[in-house]
Amino acid sequence: MEGFQLYLEECRDVVGKAQQVFRSMPNPANVAGVAAHLYYCLNHIEDGLNEFDWFTQCYEDSYIASGKEMFRKSAGLRREAQTALKTLQNVL
């Protein structure tokens, strides 16, 4: 379990750095939709990592299921961001 907790901490560091870079610059208005998808995607990843961490505290299986669901939602938001970006590229 200790190895898994270290892995979660490494993942949190990566997500934190991504959030810091994402928030360090204002988003141009024409990519606001893409940015919104990415913002919520990062938040869902963070929430999923928290769920997995809670599992390590009490071994309650529902935290694993919730974490997987957060990651599933995050993947959907990433796909939506990619689609919005492709649509924007076609317009430009």
Phi, psi and omega per residue, in radians:
M1 nan -0.577 -3.133
E2 -1.065 -0.699 3.094
G3 -1.077 -0.701 3.118
F4 -1.147 -0.703 3.126
Q5 -1.134 -0.688 3.075
L6 -1.113 -0.717 3.096
Y7 -1.064 -0.765 3.112
L8 -1.069 -0.683 3.132
E9 -1.149 -0.716 3.081
E10 -1.083 -0.740 3.116
C11 -1.101 -0.723 3.110
R12 -1.067 -0.689 3.110
D13 -1.091 -0.766 3.138
V14 -1.121 -0.783 3.133
V15 -1.124 -0.708 3.117
G16 -1.074 -0.735 3.103
K17 -1.137 -0.726 3.113
A18 -1.089 -0.742 3.121
Q19 -1.136 -0.679 3.132
Q20 -1.109 -0.791 3.101
V21 -1.116 -0.757 -3.112
F22 -1.061 -0.690 -3.084
R23 -1.527 -0.107 -3.055
S24 -1.325 -0.318 -3.122
M25 -2.308 2.524 3.074
P26 -1.214 2.581 3.120
N27 -1.510 2.331 3.030
P28 -1.067 2.565 -3.074
A29 -1.015 -0.602 -3.066
N30 -1.269 -0.209 3.089
V31 -2.003 0.345 -3.098
A32 -1.030 -0.689 3.136
G33 -1.138 -0.760 3.100
V34 -1.087 -0.795 -3.121
A35 -1.075 -0.691 3.135
A36 -1.101 -0.764 3.105
H37 -1.056 -0.769 -3.129
L38 -1.168 -0.670 3.115
Y39 -1.044 -0.863 -3.132
Y40 -1.217 -0.555 3.081
C41 -1.060 -0.845 3.126
L42 -1.096 -0.685 3.117
N43 -1.117 -0.695 3.128
H44 -1.187 -0.629 3.079
I45 -1.091 -0.800 3.116
E46 -1.051 -0.762 3.113
D47 -1.096 -0.714 3.112
G48 -1.096 -0.728 3.097
L49 -1.103 -0.673 3.087
N50 -1.097 -0.722 3.109
E51 -1.063 -0.782 3.122
F52 -1.109 -0.660 3.105
D53 -1.127 -0.716 3.101
W54 -1.077 -0.606 3.076
F55 -1.022 -0.710 -3.115
T56 -1.155 -0.321 -3.127
Q57 -1.481 -0.541 -3.032
C58 -2.400 -0.049 3.109
Y59 1.042 0.534 3.083
E60 -1.495 2.046 -3.054
D61 -1.045 -0.452 -3.113
S62 -1.087 -0.479 3.112
Y63 -1.201 -0.595 3.079
I64 -1.160 -0.787 3.127
A65 -1.086 -0.744 3.132
S66 -1.147 -0.715 3.109
G67 -1.079 -0.760 3.091
K68 -1.068 -0.699 3.139
E69 -1.135 -0.701 3.098
M70 -1.095 -0.716 3.116
F71 -1.181 -0.647 3.100
R72 -1.093 -0.782 3.110
K73 -1.109 -0.686 3.122
S74 -1.078 -0.742 3.119
A75 -1.103 -0.675 3.090
G76 -1.126 -0.720 3.106
L77 -1.148 -0.627 3.081
R78 -1.113 -0.749 3.104
R79 -1.104 -0.709 3.102
E80 -1.106 -0.672 3.097
A81 -1.127 -0.728 3.120
Q82 -1.111 -0.736 3.120
T83 -1.125 -0.768 3.129
A84 -1.105 -0.663 3.118
L85 -1.171 -0.729 3.110
K86 -1.110 -0.720 3.107
T87 -1.084 -0.752 3.111
L88 -1.102 -0.721 3.127
Q89 -1.121 -0.643 3.128
N90 -1.193 -0.563 -3.141
V91 -1.269 -0.666 -3.127
L92 -1.356 nan nan
